[in-house]
């Protein structure tokens, strides 16, 4: 009877003897595991980054925005907040740092023959406090800038680079639409998210933005604010919901046409979406793992046929059916686990490439994902290796020796 050591040795020698076929057999698992590791690593890092951004808003931060159901969006019936909604928030005791935000223009920002296609925000002096993002040069817009509709602007660092302000940009002028704005500050760097810059923007006073967009219509804005006492967060939410529903003339039972969310709620919503997307992607790439397992089974069945005479000799020399079963089962597991290990290494490498080109930082494979890959790979080897192994162990020695 063969020892366990001999079974492993014979399995290893057989795998090495057919090196190219072994690699091609494990290729499906390598690709599948690499894809799973990459997807999990990237989504985990992306989720952590978004979570950090929500946390920067604080647990006492709230955002009021318009909400349009998908059915109405398709019909072109878009809802919007009213200026009176902002007045309602201002009248509530315990609310602070109220800052409306809207996008007055999508035009290019120009200076000295250079252009930057950056997002233009129109907001108030409290924007920096709510979003915990402050200037590294100059200053932020203030109350007087807003009241007097001053044509001043705070730029993101990428916008500064695109406009080729190599020296101090403070005091320089940029053109937005047909108006010239004086640069008074440069915000701190946020970095990239999925390869997209978060530092390509311009911030102007809210009332100045209104004058650019025109006062003939209400802007599509949202409102960010915070509460002074965290214990009053829920009562304030309930009060504002009642008052805004009344202001929007919504009848009892009618769905809200606005959203009033805390940073924590937005983070929970994002996390649920992120988890759903992650599982869907894992399920999709997981199909390749099953395909890889089927490939292993097919190759092992071919191997049994090719080695029928060898199996007959082993049995004639005293090898038990259990020995033959274990030998072929170990070969299948060896192929799958090796494929899993190579897939993990490839997945880690792909994760680093994504980090390099996307700007998402700290992409690391979670320990559970690595362990799950190995366990799944071994399971694939056992499950899909059983049929070929059982076929090999059931061969009659005389018939096997006669096989040509």
C-alpha positions as CSV (number, residue, x, y, z in Angstrom):
1,X,0.0,0.0,0.0
2,X,1.4,3.4,-1.0
3,X,2.2,5.9,1.8
4,X,0.8,9.4,1.8
5,X,4.3,10.7,1.0
6,X,4.5,8.5,-2.1
7,X,1.0,9.6,-3.3
8,X,2.1,13.3,-3.1
9,X,5.4,12.5,-4.8
10,X,3.7,10.7,-7.7
11,X,1.1,13.5,-8.0
12,X,3.8,16.1,-8.1
13,X,5.9,14.2,-10.7
14,X,2.8,13.7,-12.9
15,X,2.0,17.4,-12.7
16,X,5.6,18.4,-13.6
17,X,5.8,15.9,-16.4
18,X,2.9,17.7,-18.2
19,X,3.9,21.2,-17.2
20,X,2.3,23.1,-20.1
21,X,-0.9,21.2,-19.8
22,X,-1.0,21.8,-16.0
23,X,-0.6,25.5,-16.5
24,X,-3.3,25.7,-19.1
25,X,-5.6,23.5,-16.9
26,X,-5.1,25.9,-14.0
27,X,-5.4,29.1,-16.1
28,X,-9.2,29.4,-15.6
29,X,-8.7,29.3,-11.8
30,X,-5.8,31.8,-12.0
31,X,-7.9,34.3,-14.0
32,X,-11.0,33.8,-11.8
33,X,-9.1,34.2,-8.5
34,X,-7.1,37.2,-9.8
35,X,-10.4,38.9,-10.8
36,X,-12.0,38.2,-7.4
37,X,-9.0,39.5,-5.5
38,X,-8.8,42.6,-7.7
39,X,-12.5,43.4,-7.5
40,X,-12.7,42.9,-3.7
41,X,-9.5,45.0,-3.1
42,X,-10.5,47.9,-5.3
43,X,-14.1,48.0,-4.0
44,X,-12.8,47.8,-0.4
45,X,-10.4,50.7,-0.9
46,X,-13.0,52.7,-2.7
47,X,-15.5,52.1,0.0
48,X,-13.0,53.2,2.7
49,X,-12.2,56.4,0.9
50,X,-15.9,57.3,0.4
51,X,-16.6,56.5,4.1
52,X,-13.7,58.8,5.2
53,X,-15.3,61.6,3.1
54,X,-18.7,61.1,4.7
55,X,-17.1,61.0,8.2
56,X,-15.4,64.3,7.5
57,X,-18.9,65.8,7.3
58,X,-19.5,64.8,10.9
59,X,-22.3,62.9,12.6
60,X,-24.2,66.2,13.0
61,X,-24.2,67.1,9.3
62,X,-27.3,67.1,7.2
63,X,-28.0,67.5,3.5
64,X,-31.3,68.6,1.9
65,X,-31.7,67.8,-1.7
66,X,-34.5,67.4,-4.3
67,X,-35.7,63.9,-5.0
68,X,-37.3,62.7,-8.3
69,X,-38.5,59.1,-8.6
70,X,-37.1,57.2,-11.6
71,X,-40.6,57.1,-13.2
72,X,-40.8,60.9,-13.2
73,X,-37.2,61.3,-14.3
74,X,-38.0,59.3,-17.4
75,X,-41.0,61.5,-18.1
76,X,-38.8,64.6,-17.6
77,X,-40.7,65.8,-14.5
78,X,-37.8,66.9,-12.4
79,X,-38.3,68.3,-8.9
80,X,-36.3,71.1,-7.3
81,X,-36.0,72.8,-3.9
82,X,-37.5,76.2,-3.3
83,X,-35.8,79.3,-2.0
84,X,-38.4,79.2,0.8
85,X,-37.0,75.8,1.9
86,X,-33.7,77.6,2.7
87,X,-35.7,80.1,4.7
88,X,-37.3,77.4,6.7
89,X,-34.0,75.9,7.6
90,X,-32.6,79.3,8.7
91,X,-35.6,79.7,11.1
92,X,-34.9,76.5,12.9
93,X,-33.2,76.9,16.3
94,X,-30.1,74.8,16.8
95,X,-29.1,74.7,13.1
96,X,-25.8,76.3,12.0
97,X,-23.4,76.4,9.0
98,X,-26.2,76.6,6.5
99,X,-24.7,76.6,3.0
100,X,-26.7,76.3,-0.2
101,X,-24.8,74.9,-3.2
102,X,-25.5,75.0,-6.9
103,X,-23.7,74.9,-10.3
104,X,-24.2,78.2,-12.1
105,X,-22.3,77.3,-15.3
106,X,-20.6,74.5,-17.1
107,X,-18.4,76.8,-19.2
108,X,-14.6,76.7,-19.3
109,X,-12.5,78.8,-16.9
110,X,-9.9,80.8,-18.9
111,X,-6.8,82.8,-18.2
112,X,-3.9,84.0,-20.4
113,X,-4.9,81.7,-23.3
114,X,-5.3,78.6,-21.1
115,X,-8.5,76.8,-20.3
116,X,-9.7,74.5,-17.5
117,X,-13.0,72.6,-17.8
118,X,-13.6,72.6,-14.1
119,X,-16.9,72.4,-12.1
120,X,-18.0,75.8,-10.8
121,X,-19.7,75.8,-7.3
122,X,-21.7,78.7,-6.1
123,X,-22.0,78.6,-2.3
124,X,-21.4,80.5,1.0
125,X,-18.7,81.0,3.5
126,X,-19.9,77.9,5.5
127,X,-19.1,75.5,2.7
128,X,-15.5,75.0,4.0
129,X,-16.7,74.2,7.6
130,X,-19.3,71.7,6.5
131,X,-17.0,69.9,4.2
132,X,-13.9,70.2,6.3
133,X,-11.8,71.5,3.4
134,X,-9.9,74.7,3.8
135,X,-7.5,76.9,1.7
136,X,-3.8,76.3,1.7
137,X,-3.2,79.7,0.1
138,X,-5.1,82.9,0.4
139,X,-8.6,82.8,2.0
140,X,-12.1,81.4,1.4
141,X,-15.1,83.5,0.3
142,X,-16.7,85.4,3.2
143,X,-20.1,86.9,4.0
144,X,-19.3,90.3,2.5
145,X,-18.2,88.6,-0.8
146,X,-21.6,87.0,-0.9
147,X,-23.7,90.1,0.1
148,X,-21.9,92.4,-2.3
149,X,-21.8,89.7,-5.1
150,X,-18.1,90.2,-5.5
151,X,-16.5,88.5,-8.4
152,X,-13.9,86.5,-6.4
153,X,-13.1,82.8,-6.8
154,X,-11.3,80.0,-4.9
155,X,-9.7,77.4,-7.1
156,X,-8.8,73.7,-6.7
157,X,-5.1,72.8,-7.1
158,X,-5.6,71.0,-10.4
159,X,-7.4,74.0,-11.9
160,X,-4.5,76.2,-10.9
161,X,-2.1,73.8,-12.7
162,X,-4.3,73.7,-15.8
163,X,-4.3,77.5,-16.0
164,X,-0.5,77.4,-15.7
165,X,-0.3,79.6,-12.6
166,X,3.2,78.6,-11.9
167,X,3.9,81.4,-9.4
168,X,1.5,82.6,-6.7
169,X,-2.1,82.5,-8.2
170,X,-3.5,84.8,-5.5
171,X,-4.5,88.1,-7.1
172,X,-4.6,86.7,-10.6
173,X,-7.7,86.9,-12.7
174,X,-9.8,84.1,-14.5
175,X,-12.7,84.4,-16.9
176,X,-15.9,82.4,-16.1
177,X,-18.6,82.8,-18.7
178,X,-18.1,86.5,-19.8
179,X,-17.1,87.7,-16.3
180,X,-13.6,88.2,-14.8
181,X,-13.0,86.9,-11.3
182,X,-10.1,87.6,-8.9
183,X,-8.4,84.5,-7.4
184,X,-8.5,84.9,-3.6
185,X,-7.6,81.3,-2.5
186,X,-6.5,77.8,-3.3
187,X,-8.2,74.8,-1.6
188,X,-6.3,71.9,-0.1
189,X,-5.7,68.9,-2.3
190,X,-8.3,66.0,-2.2
191,X,-6.7,63.7,-4.7
192,X,-8.2,61.4,-7.3
193,X,-11.1,59.1,-7.2
194,X,-11.2,56.3,-9.9
195,X,-8.8,58.4,-11.9
196,X,-11.0,61.5,-11.8
197,X,-9.7,64.7,-10.2
198,X,-11.4,66.0,-7.1
199,X,-9.3,69.2,-7.3
200,X,-10.6,70.6,-10.6
201,X,-13.1,73.1,-9.4
202,X,-13.8,76.8,-8.8
203,X,-15.9,78.2,-5.9
204,X,-17.6,81.5,-6.2
205,X,-20.1,83.4,-3.8
206,X,-23.6,82.1,-4.0
207,X,-25.2,85.4,-4.9
208,X,-22.6,86.0,-7.6
209,X,-23.5,82.6,-9.1
210,X,-27.2,83.7,-9.0
211,X,-26.3,86.8,-11.0
212,X,-24.4,84.8,-13.6
213,X,-27.2,82.2,-14.0
214,X,-29.9,84.8,-14.0
215,X,-32.5,85.6,-11.4
216,X,-35.4,84.7,-13.7
217,X,-35.4,81.1,-12.5
218,X,-34.7,79.3,-9.3
219,X,-31.4,77.4,-9.4
220,X,-31.2,73.6,-8.9
221,X,-29.5,73.7,-5.5
222,X,-29.0,71.5,-2.4
223,X,-28.4,72.6,1.1
224,X,-25.7,71.4,3.6
225,X,-25.9,72.3,7.3
226,X,-25.2,71.0,10.8
227,X,-26.8,71.0,14.2
228,X,-25.2,72.4,17.3
229,X,-26.5,69.6,19.6
230,X,-26.3,66.0,18.3
231,X,-29.2,65.1,20.6
232,X,-31.4,67.4,18.7
233,X,-30.6,65.9,15.3
234,X,-33.6,63.6,15.0
235,X,-36.2,66.2,16.4
236,X,-34.8,68.7,13.9
237,X,-35.1,66.2,11.0
238,X,-38.7,65.5,11.9
239,X,-39.5,69.2,12.2
240,X,-37.9,70.1,8.9
241,X,-39.6,67.2,7.1
242,X,-43.0,68.4,8.3
243,X,-42.3,72.0,7.4
244,X,-40.9,71.3,4.0
245,X,-43.7,68.8,3.1
246,X,-46.1,71.6,4.0
247,X,-44.1,74.1,2.0
248,X,-44.2,71.7,-1.0
249,X,-48.0,71.2,-0.5
250,X,-47.7,67.5,-0.2
251,X,-50.8,65.7,0.9
252,X,-50.8,62.9,3.6
253,X,-49.5,59.7,2.1
254,X,-47.8,61.4,-0.8
255,X,-44.1,60.6,-1.3
256,X,-41.5,63.2,-0.4
257,X,-40.1,65.1,-3.3
258,X,-36.9,65.8,-1.3
259,X,-34.3,64.0,0.8
260,X,-33.1,65.0,4.2
261,X,-30.1,62.8,5.0
262,X,-27.3,62.7,7.6
263,X,-23.8,61.9,6.6
264,X,-24.2,58.5,8.3
265,X,-27.4,57.7,6.3
266,X,-25.6,58.7,3.0
267,X,-22.7,56.5,4.1
268,X,-25.0,53.6,4.9
269,X,-26.8,54.0,1.5
270,X,-23.4,54.0,-0.3
271,X,-22.2,51.0,1.6
272,X,-25.3,49.0,0.8
273,X,-24.9,49.9,-2.9
274,X,-21.2,49.2,-2.8
275,X,-21.7,45.8,-1.2
276,X,-24.4,44.9,-3.7
277,X,-22.1,45.8,-6.6
278,X,-19.2,43.9,-5.1
279,X,-21.2,40.7,-4.7
280,X,-22.6,41.0,-8.2
281,X,-19.1,41.4,-9.6
282,X,-17.7,38.6,-7.5
283,X,-20.6,36.4,-8.8
284,X,-19.8,37.3,-12.4
285,X,-16.1,36.6,-12.1
286,X,-16.8,33.5,-9.9
287,X,-18.3,31.9,-13.0
288,X,-14.7,31.6,-14.4
289,X,-13.8,29.7,-11.2
290,X,-16.5,27.1,-12.0
291,X,-15.3,27.0,-15.6
292,X,-11.8,26.4,-14.4
293,X,-13.0,23.5,-12.2
294,X,-14.8,22.0,-15.2
295,X,-11.5,22.4,-17.1
296,X,-9.6,20.5,-14.4
297,X,-12.2,17.7,-14.5
298,X,-11.9,17.3,-18.3
299,X,-8.1,17.3,-18.3
300,X,-8.1,14.8,-15.4
301,X,-10.5,12.5,-17.3
302,X,-8.2,12.7,-20.3
303,X,-5.3,11.9,-18.0
304,X,-7.0,8.9,-16.6
305,X,-7.5,7.6,-20.2
306,X,-3.9,8.2,-21.1
307,X,-2.6,6.6,-18.0
308,X,-4.8,3.5,-17.9
309,X,-1.9,1.1,-18.5
310,X,0.1,2.9,-15.7
311,X,-2.9,2.4,-13.4
312,X,-3.0,-1.3,-14.3
313,X,0.7,-1.7,-13.5
314,X,0.2,0.1,-10.1
315,X,-2.7,-2.2,-9.2
316,X,-0.8,-5.3,-10.4
317,X,2.0,-4.3,-8.0
318,X,-0.4,-4.0,-5.1
319,X,-1.7,-0.5,-5.2
320,X,-5.2,-0.3,-3.6
321,X,-8.1,1.5,-5.2
322,X,-7.9,4.1,-2.4
323,X,-4.3,4.8,-3.4
324,X,-5.3,5.5,-7.0
325,X,-8.2,7.6,-5.9
326,X,-6.0,9.7,-3.6
327,X,-3.3,10.1,-6.2
328,X,-5.6,11.6,-8.8
329,X,-7.5,13.6,-6.2
330,X,-4.3,15.1,-4.9
331,X,-3.3,16.0,-8.5
332,X,-6.5,17.9,-9.0
333,X,-6.2,19.7,-5.7
334,X,-2.5,20.5,-6.4
335,X,-3.5,22.0,-9.7
336,X,-6.3,24.0,-8.2
337,X,-4.4,25.3,-5.2
338,X,-1.4,26.3,-7.3
339,X,-3.8,28.1,-9.6
340,X,-5.4,29.8,-6.6
341,X,-2.0,30.9,-5.3
342,X,-0.9,32.3,-8.7
343,X,-4.3,34.0,-9.0
344,X,-3.8,35.7,-5.6
345,X,-0.4,37.0,-6.7
346,X,-1.7,38.2,-10.0
347,X,-4.7,39.8,-8.3
348,X,-2.4,41.7,-5.8
349,X,-0.3,42.9,-8.8
350,X,-3.4,44.1,-10.7
351,X,-4.6,45.9,-7.5
352,X,-1.3,47.8,-7.4
353,X,-1.7,48.7,-11.1
354,X,-5.2,50.0,-10.4
355,X,-3.9,52.1,-7.5
356,X,-1.2,53.5,-9.8
357,X,-3.5,54.6,-12.6
358,X,-6.8,55.3,-10.8
359,X,-5.6,57.4,-7.8
360,X,-7.4,55.2,-5.3
361,X,-5.0,54.8,-2.4
362,X,-4.3,51.8,-0.1
363,X,-5.6,49.1,-2.3
364,X,-5.0,45.9,-0.3
365,X,-6.6,42.5,-0.5
366,X,-8.6,41.7,2.7
367,X,-7.3,38.6,4.5
368,X,-10.7,37.0,4.2
369,X,-10.6,37.3,0.4
370,X,-7.2,35.6,0.2
371,X,-8.2,32.8,2.5
372,X,-11.5,32.3,0.7
373,X,-9.7,32.1,-2.6
374,X,-7.5,29.3,-1.3
375,X,-10.4,27.4,0.3
376,X,-12.5,27.8,-2.8
377,X,-9.6,26.6,-5.0
378,X,-9.1,23.5,-2.9
379,X,-12.8,22.8,-2.9
380,X,-12.9,23.1,-6.7
381,X,-10.1,20.6,-6.9
382,X,-11.9,18.1,-4.6
383,X,-15.3,18.5,-6.2
384,X,-14.2,18.4,-9.8
385,X,-11.4,15.9,-9.2
386,X,-13.6,13.2,-7.6
387,X,-15.2,11.9,-10.8
388,X,-11.8,11.3,-12.6
389,X,-10.3,9.9,-9.4
390,X,-13.2,7.6,-8.9
391,X,-13.0,6.4,-12.5
392,X,-9.3,5.7,-12.2
393,X,-9.7,3.8,-8.9
394,X,-12.5,1.6,-10.4
395,X,-10.4,0.3,-13.3
396,X,-9.9,-3.5,-13.3
397,X,-6.1,-4.2,-13.4
398,X,-6.3,-6.9,-16.2
399,X,-8.4,-4.6,-18.4
400,X,-6.1,-1.7,-17.7
401,X,-3.0,-3.7,-18.6
402,X,-4.6,-4.7,-21.9
403,X,-5.4,-1.1,-22.7
404,X,-3.6,0.3,-25.8
